[in-house]
Amino acid sequence: MLPLSWYTRVVHMGLSMPTPIRIGPNYYLRVRVPSDLKDRLKGVTVTVPVDGRPREVRIGEFVKVSLETAKAATAKVRFSETYDFLQRYWAMQRKPVERLTHKQLVALAGALRNVFVAAFEDEPGSPAKWMSVLDMNAAARVGKVNPLAIGGESRKAAGLTKRFGPMVDAFLAHQCVQLYPEQRSRLLELVVDSLDDAAMVTLRRAEGDYSPDTGAAKYPPLDIVNPKTSSAASERSTDGLTFESVINTQVSNKAAGKDAAPLREATVRKFRLTAAEFVAFRGSDLISTVTAQEADRWKRAMLADGKLSNNTVKQRIQNLKTMVEWVRKQTLGGLFPDFHPLQHVQAPEAAPVASEDRTFTLDEARATLLAARKENKPELRWLPWMCAYSGARINEVAQLRRDDFFQVGDDWFFQLTTKGGKSLKNRNSIRKVPVHPALIDEGLIDFVKSCPAGKRMFPPRSQPNISEWLRGEVGIKRAELAPNHGWRHLFEDLCVAGGVIDKARLYMTGRTTGASDEGYGRSQVLLQGLAKEMAKVPRIDLEA
């Protein structure tokens, strides 16, 4: 499966974007082939992405492929990805066939290798999976993708094409490069080596070895392949910028640098969903033509439809404004230099939910913690307890690894940090939190010590797993309760009830007042004081 970012990092070529259509239970992409390419491409099979997975489609007068979902919102997101890829594919087909140097071919193979290494850096999976990948690569290398096949040059070429052809073609389309057939064959041979290299790096990480990846240095930079497309953001034309390209640039910018704080996947999905829905409403992905009138009409249409809460509509409008602000900064003021075009679009108001309504009641907390004791899945067993006795957000503690726990004297702590590819809400969320005595007695440290080093203790989907479990098996149906923030509210109330000093409470929950002396908990001396404050937090009575 190919990383989704390959396909979405494209440009719409300035065309209005059509929308998904429903055929039977599912939605489809069905778009007309451009008239200048229709005769030449008729009958050609192209591999397009659907939800990040390659799908082979035969080109006729139209390109038609199932988006494999019956949900309209999901279909819009998947449609945007597939449609973006097709625009890039049409652009590639309009370019002349290129003859690259050996150095440029190696640069392409190296870029493909680096994408794979990056895609699996945080979650490499099992070593067995990567051993299997190496075995399949070796079989393709000698023309034995089919275990019963006999090797030979023709079978070797067929094996390489079957295993690596779709991903190479997708990558070439992304780079807008069309090769002569013999050069494509040579690139496939280079890709075997580069992806073997990527698999070896990822296998090492799956076994817990995260030593620096030095293999990338032997590959030339990709910008030698098509230097005309590598200009800086300040030198790009702003006329063809799309929402998708702006999001991708922001993701890249936030991930740059040794100590980067990359955007969380959930955050990226949130902006992609907003962009897809707004693009479907207005009929164009060009961000340079956005107007306040369009955004206001979209807001009113969502409110009139009545399917989304006012708070959700408010968030959509804020996401839209944020993306416009991103492009202003990415173009160094080249786009919308004088003012933000959506500054006067007012977000809708909603009746506020009282804090006590969003908070776990003691009965709900008791039922949840007792139910968690009976669970075997690590996220269900431990995350409710950790949130109850730390006030941390579920997605913060769900990223923890065994290495994030440490001891100072007799006290245990865990650190919430952005190092190692983790993500937090903001800079103030970086903190060291004492392990509450109730968690020690419950056996948390024993569980931590049983976890393998260098790997996440909990699955990436922990937050929705807990929400579904809470509403389903535990049976807490109260709509006002916030399954994530409900623990934060309850923990702060417990802190007040136990007499925890305000600075300690604010630090432990990752909140800020803006005061210049908010350094509580940074040194070991203060950590010991922080542990004493945590010990004041009363335990939730499970016997009541």
PyMOL commands that set and color helices and strands:
alter all, ss='L'
color gray80, all
select helices_A, chain A and resi 4-8+35-41+72-94+102-119+127-141+153-175+181-206+215-218+222-224+227-229+233-235+243-255+265-282+287-289+292-305+310-330+355-358+362-373+378-388+394-397+402-404+419-421+427-429+437-442+444-450+462-474+485-498+502-508+524-535
alter helices_A, ss='H'
color red, helices_A
select strands_A, chain A and resi 21-23+26-32+45-50+53-58+62-66+405-408+411-416+431-434
alter strands_A, ss='S'
color yellow, strands_A
deselect
rebuild
show_as cartoon
